[in-house]
Each structure stands twice: as C-alpha cells, then as structure tokens.
Amino acid sequence: MTEAQILGFAEFVGTIAFSVSGAVMAVKKRMDIFGILMMGLITAFGGGMTRDILLGQVPPKLFLDGYMLLWAVLAALAVFFIMDLAHREIFSWRLPNPDQLVNLFDAIGLGAFALLGTQAGITAGYGDNIIFCACLGTLTGAGGGMLRDICCNEIPGIFRKHIYAVAALAGSLFYYYARPLGTFWNTILTISIVFSIRLMATLCNMNLPKVYPPKET
C-alpha cells in the first residue's frame, strides 16, 4: 500500500468511529434523527475543520471530500436504526450501554485522527516544528469530541475523564518521532498505542489528578 492509501484508510476508520460515537451520544441525549446526524458529523469533522483553518486550508477538507461525508452520514444513520431496533427489542442480544460504546469508538477514532493531524502539519511544511505538529494532532483527535460534548451540554471529556487529550498527544508525539519506521507500521502502532491508553484508562478508571473545592461549612 502507498502512503496515501494507508493514510486514507486511517481517515476512513477514524471518520466512521467518531461518527458512531457522536451518534451514540445523541441517542443517549434523546435527540431526533437530525440531531443524531449532526452529532455524528460534528464529532467526525470538527477537529479536522479546525486543523484545516489553522493551516489556512479554506474551505476545509470536509467540503471537498464527499466520500468521507457520505460515510459519516451512513455511520450515523446505522446507529439510529440499530438503536431503534434495540429499543423495540427486535433482536435478542443487548447492546453495551451508550457510555461504553462512546468510549470504544472514541478510542479508535482518537488514534487515527491524532496521526492524521500530525501528518497534515508535516505535509504543510511544518515538519521541523514539533510543537505545532503535536498541537495539530491533539486538536484533530480531540476537537470533534469536545464540540460534541459542548453541543450535548456536557463538560468536554478531554477536561475531566479517562486521559483523553493526553492520549492524543502521546499518539501525535509517537507518530512524529517514529516516522523512520515507515507509514504502515507507524500508523498501526500509533493507533494501537492511543487505543490501549484509552482502553486501559477506561477499564481501570484512570484519570489525571484533580483538585476538589473545600467543603462548605
């Protein structure tokens, strides 16, 4: 596979995963089908749009790549119909609860988009600026989920639970320094590392240190 094909597949995986996570969150919040579609699209493309604007790429890639937009819509619609069937108890097996589904697909999409954001900075000519590339990777990975949470009237998960943005930053830095491995192995390892960090943090209920306000007397 060529580098373009590998990165294209990573974008496909990340887009589907984030669209599903956004749609599931919308179902949890009892939104209608339009809300489910919008949450899927916001989660899938919010971080990438912000990245493209920072890089001066206007209009953002979202509006130039109809195929990814179509796949995101189809993924969100699939969530709508599957969740509707589950609610009506059409099939006997039970879906995991929405929080588990959101965490799972977030973990997949986060790694894919973190590396894509980092690569976008490198491709744009900022390969010698690790700070900018790492910020682009973190923003691309975590930005869509942050916008989704805000639209769902939630404190964004990157600020409060399960080592979210830090996992994206770790993946971005790994991808930046592991480029000598080649695009294929670098992509596989970056997604695996971010997914593992998120999965471990979720299963073990690991969070970054917090400070709690003093109790009122």
Secondary structure, DSSP 8 states (H G I E B T S, - for coil): --HHHHHHHHHHHHHHHHHHHHHHHHHHTT--HHHHHHHHHHHHHHHHHHHHHHTT-SS-GGGT-HHHHHHHHHHHHHHHHHHHHHHTT-SSS----HHHHHHHHHHHHHHHHHHHHHHHHIIIIITT-HHHHHHHHHHHHHHHHHHHHHHTT---GGGTSSS-HHHHHHHHHHHHHTGGG-HHHHHHHHHHHHHHHHHHHHHTT------------
